[in-house]
Amino acid sequence: MSQDFKQAALDYHEFPRPGKISIELSTSAETAKDLALAYSPGVAEPVRAIAADPEAAYRYTAKGNLVAVISNGTAILGLGDLGPLASKPVMEGKALLFKRFANIDSIDIEVDAESPQAFIDTVARIAETFGGINLEDIKAPECFEIERTLIERCNIPVFHDDQHGTAIVTAAGMINALELAGKKLEEASIVCLGAGAAASACMKLLINMGARVENIYMIDRKGVIHSGRDDLTAEKAAFATETDKRTLDDAIDGADVFLGLSGPDLLSPEQLKKMAANPVVFACANPDPEIRPEVANAVRNDVIMATGRSDFPNQVNNVLGFPFIFRGALDVRASAINEEMKAAAVKALAELAREPVTQEVLIAYGLESLEFGREYILPKATDSRLLGRISYAVAQAAIDSGVARLPMPEHYPIRSSAELAN
């Protein structure tokens, strides 16, 4: 990044007032009567109602549209463990995205906890305040235990976006890329460089969507995760295969897919050359990918390429998922975000990329045309159809899988071009 950009980023966060979010009143507070209703004595009435029926909190408070974005700062972006306070700009940014894309009110919470259990206890004790909890920037393997335990202890959706948001968007793009490559997910040989939270979630979701674990080669700092290793965590052991491949160079030979969730420049041009025809390369390390698109395209003219960056085609960006996933979950008051809801989000996101691009998107990105193909396998973040399409799919999956506590809202728009045709 240039010095000018760095300064612009600091100025953006400082001016016209520090931070990126604020709290606004949602009702009148101008007259003496307003204040009497808002606080004493009028506030006693909803208090009594909620004490008699806890579900009334959704009727008389902001709980139903309020999501907490919570971190302990142990894995901030690609910067590492910088502490909870340093994570605050990221958590505020997440709150901004919730509001901008799904009109969800969100507040950031940074927890200075001495242990995973202390973090769990803190979050569980404040969970009643919210309609959902978005966990963020928590290092592996602690994040697995933290999310799993909080899901068990809370009766609202708990979602670690670094895991599942990344997995949902990755899976949607992967399905479309493989279709363009003329390949099937269940037959594809997949190399995953990285074995942290995002990598594990991506592989689990791809397996749920049809990929075969015996075709997956996950690679950590010690090499290929195989059944002969005795140093594997439970999460890594789930991907251990019977193989004589030991290095990335071994695994990449003939592979159909490379998914990078690791670090910059770790996939060499020579290794890319060894991949199968029409290779799918998702180099998602940020800000510098495992291989840059211009390098990959110079080596292979048949590569289908995605990164985590907005200045290259096919950005794998969590903002395509989490605002709309939570919107759907909140709208039917789901008690959790389960595997069925994640799969529904994947399918809806993949299908939207195959539809004609709207004029609003073309204008936002300064393009004359854009259509489904090698440089457009995922929708753009400014596509307003994302809200209705993904939220509806998630809400319907919640209803179908039995975790919804409300019926489908009447306000959802038409969901797809197929419905328009009918």
C-alpha positions in Angstrom: 0.0 0.0 0.0 1.2 3.5 -0.8 1.8 6.1 1.9 -1.1 8.1 0.5 -3.5 5.2 0.9 -2.3 4.5 4.4 -2.9 8.1 5.4 -6.3 8.1 3.6 -7.3 5.0 5.7 -6.3 6.8 8.9 -8.2 9.9 7.9 -11.2 7.9 7.0 -11.3 6.5 10.5 -10.7 9.8 12.3 -12.8 12.3 10.4 -15.4 13.8 10.6 -15.6 12.0 14.0 -13.6 9.1 15.3 -14.8 5.6 14.3 -17.3 4.3 11.8 -20.6 3.7 13.7 -22.9 5.6 16.0 -26.2 5.0 17.9 -29.3 6.8 16.8 -32.7 7.1 18.3 -35.4 5.1 16.5 -38.4 6.8 18.1 -39.5 10.2 19.3 -38.0 11.7 22.4 -39.0 15.4 22.1 -41.8 15.9 24.6 -42.4 15.3 28.2 -44.9 12.6 27.3 -42.2 10.9 25.0 -39.8 10.9 27.9 -42.4 9.5 30.3 -43.1 6.7 27.8 -39.4 6.0 27.0 -38.3 5.8 30.6 -40.0 6.2 33.9 -42.8 5.4 34.4 -43.8 4.1 31.0 -40.8 1.7 30.6 -42.2 -0.4 33.4 -44.9 -1.8 31.1 -42.6 -3.6 28.7 -40.4 -4.7 31.7 -43.5 -6.5 33.1 -44.4 -7.9 29.8 -40.9 -9.4 29.2 -40.7 -10.7 32.8 -44.0 -12.6 32.1 -42.9 -13.8 28.6 -39.2 -13.5 27.6 -40.2 -13.7 23.9 -41.8 -10.3 24.3 -38.3 -8.8 24.3 -38.4 -9.2 20.5 -41.6 -7.1 20.4 -40.6 -4.3 22.8 -36.9 -3.9 22.4 -34.3 -3.8 19.6 -33.0 -7.4 20.4 -34.5 -8.9 17.2 -32.4 -6.8 14.9 -29.3 -6.4 17.0 -26.1 -8.4 16.3 -22.9 -8.3 18.4 -19.6 -8.5 16.6 -17.2 -10.0 19.2 -13.5 -10.6 19.2 -10.6 -11.2 21.5 -8.1 -9.9 19.0 -6.1 -13.1 18.7 -6.1 -13.3 14.9 -6.8 -9.8 13.5 -6.9 -10.0 9.6 -3.5 -11.3 8.6 -1.8 -9.3 11.3 -1.9 -11.9 14.1 -2.5 -11.6 17.9 -2.5 -7.8 18.5 -5.0 -7.8 21.4 -8.7 -6.9 21.7 -8.4 -3.2 21.5 -6.5 -3.3 18.2 -9.4 -5.4 16.8 -11.9 -2.6 17.4 -11.5 -0.9 13.9 -12.2 -4.3 12.3 -15.2 -5.0 14.5 -16.6 -1.5 13.9 -16.1 -2.1 10.2 -18.1 -5.3 10.4 -20.9 -3.4 12.2 -20.8 -0.9 9.3 -21.3 -3.7 6.8 -24.2 -5.2 8.7 -26.0 -1.9 8.6 -25.0 -1.0 5.0 -26.0 -4.2 3.3 -28.7 -5.7 5.5 -30.0 -2.9 7.7 -29.0 -4.9 10.8 -28.0 -2.9 13.9 -24.7 -4.0 15.2 -22.4 -3.2 18.1 -18.8 -4.2 18.4 -17.5 -5.8 21.6 -13.8 -6.5 22.3 -13.2 -8.9 25.1 -9.9 -9.0 27.1 -10.1 -12.6 28.3 -7.2 -14.6 29.8 -8.5 -17.9 28.4 -11.0 -19.4 25.9 -13.2 -20.3 28.8 -13.2 -16.8 30.2 -14.1 -15.5 26.7 -16.9 -18.1 26.4 -18.3 -17.2 29.8 -18.2 -13.4 29.1 -20.0 -13.8 25.8 -22.6 -16.3 27.1 -23.5 -13.9 30.0 -24.3 -11.0 27.6 -25.9 -13.0 24.9 -29.5 -12.2 26.1 -28.9 -8.7 24.8 -28.7 -9.7 21.2 -30.6 -11.4 18.4 -27.3 -13.0 17.1 -23.6 -13.1 17.7 -20.9 -12.8 15.0 -17.5 -14.0 16.3 -14.5 -12.6 14.5 -10.7 -12.7 14.4 -10.2 -15.5 17.0 -7.3 -17.7 16.4 -7.4 -21.5 15.8 -7.7 -23.9 17.4 -9.4 -21.9 20.2 -12.1 -20.7 17.8 -13.5 -24.2 17.3 -14.1 -24.7 21.0 -15.3 -21.2 21.5 -17.9 -21.4 18.8 -19.0 -24.9 19.6 -19.6 -24.2 23.3 -21.4 -20.9 22.6 -23.7 -22.5 20.2 -24.6 -25.0 22.9 -25.1 -22.3 25.6 -26.9 -19.7 23.6 -30.4 -19.9 22.1 -29.6 -17.3 19.4 -27.5 -17.7 16.2 -23.7 -17.8 16.9 -21.6 -17.6 13.8 -17.8 -17.4 13.4 -17.6 -15.6 10.1 -13.9 -16.2 9.6 -14.8 -19.9 9.3 -18.3 -20.1 7.8 -18.6 -16.8 5.9 -15.4 -17.6 4.1 -16.5 -21.1 3.5 -19.9 -20.1 2.1 -18.5 -17.6 -0.4 -15.6 -19.9 -1.4 -18.0 -22.8 -2.0 -20.3 -20.7 -4.2 -17.4 -19.5 -6.3 -15.9 -23.0 -6.4 -19.1 -24.5 -7.7 -19.3 -22.0 -10.5 -15.6 -22.2 -11.4 -15.8 -26.0 -11.6 -18.8 -25.8 -13.9 -16.9 -23.4 -16.2 -13.9 -25.8 -16.1 -16.2 -28.7 -17.1 -15.5 -30.6 -13.8 -17.6 -32.0 -11.0 -17.0 -31.2 -7.3 -17.3 -34.8 -6.3 -14.5 -35.8 -8.7 -12.2 -32.8 -8.3 -8.7 -33.2 -6.7 -8.4 -30.3 -4.2 -5.3 -28.9 -2.6 -5.8 -26.6 0.4 -2.8 -24.7 1.5 -3.5 -23.7 5.1 -5.2 -25.6 7.9 -6.6 -22.9 10.1 -10.2 -22.0 10.9 -11.1 -20.8 7.5 -9.5 -23.7 5.7 -11.2 -26.3 7.9 -14.6 -24.7 7.4 -14.1 -24.4 3.7 -13.2 -28.1 3.3 -16.1 -29.2 5.6 -18.6 -27.3 3.6 -17.2 -28.5 0.3 -17.5 -32.1 1.6 -21.1 -31.4 2.6 -21.7 -30.1 -0.9 -20.3 -33.2 -2.5 -16.5 -33.1 -2.5 -14.8 -36.4 -1.4 -12.4 -36.3 1.6 -10.1 -38.7 -0.1 -9.6 -36.2 -2.9 -8.6 -33.4 -0.6 -5.0 -32.7 0.3 -4.7 -30.2 3.2 -1.3 -28.8 3.9 -0.1 -27.1 7.1 3.4 -25.8 8.1 4.7 -29.4 8.3 3.3 -30.6 5.0 0.5 -32.7 3.7 -1.9 -33.8 6.5 -1.9 -37.6 6.1 -3.0 -40.6 8.2 0.6 -41.4 9.3 1.1 -38.2 11.3 0.7 -38.2 15.1 0.8 -34.5 15.6 -2.7 -33.6 14.4 -5.5 -31.8 16.2 -9.0 -33.2 16.0 -9.9 -30.6 13.3 -6.9 -31.5 11.2 -7.3 -35.3 11.7 -10.7 -35.1 9.9 -8.8 -34.4 6.7 -6.0 -36.9 7.1 -5.8 -39.2 4.0 -3.9 -42.3 3.0 -1.3 -40.9 0.7 2.4 -40.8 0.0 2.2 -37.1 -0.9 4.1 -35.0 1.6 4.7 -31.6 0.1 2.7 -28.9 -1.8 4.9 -29.8 -4.8 3.7 -33.4 -4.5 0.0 -32.6 -4.0 -0.3 -30.0 -6.7 0.7 -32.4 -9.4 -2.5 -33.0 -11.5 -4.7 -31.2 -9.0 -7.9 -29.6 -10.3 -8.3 -27.0 -7.5 -5.9 -25.0 -5.4 -7.4 -23.1 -2.4 -4.9 -20.9 -0.6 -5.7 -19.6 2.9 -2.1 -19.1 3.9 0.4 -16.4 2.9 1.9 -14.5 -0.1 3.7 -16.1 -3.0 3.5 -19.6 -1.7 2.3 -21.1 -5.0 5.0 -20.9 -7.6 4.5 -20.6 -11.4 6.2 -24.0 -11.8 3.7 -25.6 -9.4 0.8 -24.0 -11.2 2.1 -25.5 -14.5 1.7 -29.0 -12.9 -2.0 -28.6 -12.3 -4.6 -30.3 -14.5 -6.3 -28.6 -17.5 -8.5 -25.6 -16.6 -7.2 -25.3 -13.1 -9.2 -23.5 -10.5 -7.0 -21.3 -8.3 -8.4 -19.4 -5.3 -5.5 -17.5 -3.8 -7.2 -15.9 -0.9 -4.3 -14.7 1.3 -4.8 -11.0 2.0 -3.5 -8.5 1.1 -1.0 -10.5 -1.0 -2.3 -13.7 -2.6 -0.4 -17.0 -2.8 0.1 -16.2 -6.5 -0.9 -13.0 -8.2 -3.4 -13.1 -11.1 -1.0 -11.6 -13.6 1.6 -14.2 -12.8 -0.9 -17.0 -13.0 -2.3 -15.8 -16.3 1.2 -15.5 -17.8 1.8 -19.2 -16.9 -1.6 -20.6 -17.8 -4.2 -19.1 -20.2 -6.8 -21.7 -19.0 -6.7 -20.8 -15.3 -9.8 -19.7 -13.5 -8.6 -17.3 -10.8 -10.0 -15.8 -7.6 -8.4 -13.8 -4.8 -9.5 -11.9 -1.7 -8.8 -8.5 -3.3 -11.3 -6.1 -4.7 -8.9 -4.9 -7.4 -8.9 -8.2 -9.2 -11.8 -10.2 -10.7 -13.6 -12.8 -8.7 -13.2 -11.4 -5.2 -13.9 -13.9 -2.4 -15.4 -11.5 0.0 -17.3 -12.4 3.2 -19.6 -9.4 2.7 -21.4 -11.5 0.1 -22.5 -13.7 2.9 -22.8 -12.7 6.5 -25.1 -9.7 6.3 -27.7 -11.7 4.4 -27.3 -14.9 6.3 -27.9 -13.1 9.6 -30.8 -11.2 7.9 -32.5 -14.4 7.0 -31.8 -16.0 10.4 -33.1 -12.9 12.3 -36.3 -12.6 10.2 -37.5 -16.1 11.2 -36.0 -15.9 14.6 -33.7 -18.9 14.1 -32.1 -20.4 17.1 -29.0 -21.3 15.2 -27.3 -21.1 11.8 -27.1 -24.7 10.8 -25.6 -26.7 7.9 -28.8 -26.5 5.9 -28.8 -22.8 6.1 -25.2 -22.5 5.0 -25.8 -24.8 2.0 -28.8 -22.8 1.0 -26.7 -19.6 1.1 -24.1 -21.3 -1.1 -26.6 -22.3 -3.7 -28.4 -18.9 -3.8 -25.1 -17.1 -4.1 -23.9 -19.4 -6.9 -27.2 -19.1 -8.8 -27.2 -15.3 -8.6 -23.9 -15.1 -10.4 -25.4 -16.9 -13.4 -28.1 -14.3 -13.9 -27.9 -11.2 -16.0 -26.0 -8.4 -14.2 -28.1 -5.4 -13.4 -27.4 -1.8 -14.5 -26.7 -0.7 -10.9 -23.8 -3.1 -10.7 -22.3 -2.0 -14.0 -22.5 1.6 -13.0 -21.0 1.0 -9.5 -18.0 -0.8 -11.1 -17.7 1.4 -14.2 -18.3 -1.4 -16.6 -20.2 -1.6 -19.9 -21.0 -5.3 -19.6 -20.4 -8.3 -17.3 -21.6 -11.8 -17.6 -21.1 -15.2 -16.0 -17.7 -16.5 -17.0 -14.1 -17.0 -16.0 -13.8 -13.4 -14.6 -17.3 -13.3 -13.0 -18.1 -16.4 -10.9 -19.4 -14.5 -7.8 -21.9 -11.6 -7.6 -20.6 -8.1 -6.8 -21.1 -6.7 -3.3 -23.3 -3.8 -4.6 -25.8 -6.2 -6.2 -29.0 -5.3 -4.3 -30.5 -8.7 -5.2 -28.2 -10.3 -2.6 -30.4 -9.2 0.3 -33.6 -10.7 -0.9 -32.1 -13.8 -2.6 -29.8 -15.1 0.1 -31.9 -14.0 3.1 -34.9 -15.8 1.7 -32.9 -19.0 1.0 -31.5 -18.9 4.5 -34.8 -18.2 6.1 -36.5 -21.0 4.2 -33.8 -23.4 5.1 -34.2 -22.5 8.8 -38.0 -23.2 8.5 -37.4 -26.5 6.7 -34.8 -27.7 9.2 -36.9 -26.8 12.2 -34.8 -24.0 13.8 -37.1 -21.1 12.9 -39.5 -19.7 15.5 -41.4 -17.5 13.1 -43.0 -18.1 9.6 -41.5 -16.5 6.5 -42.0 -12.8 6.5 -44.4 -11.4 3.9 -42.0 -8.6 2.9 -39.5 -10.7 1.1 -39.3 -9.8 -2.7 -39.4 -12.1 -5.7 -36.4 -14.3 -5.2 -35.2 -15.5 -8.6 -35.4 -15.1 -12.4 -37.2 -18.4 -12.5 -40.0 -17.0 -10.2 -40.1 -13.9 -12.4 -40.7 -16.2 -15.4 -43.5 -18.0 -13.7 
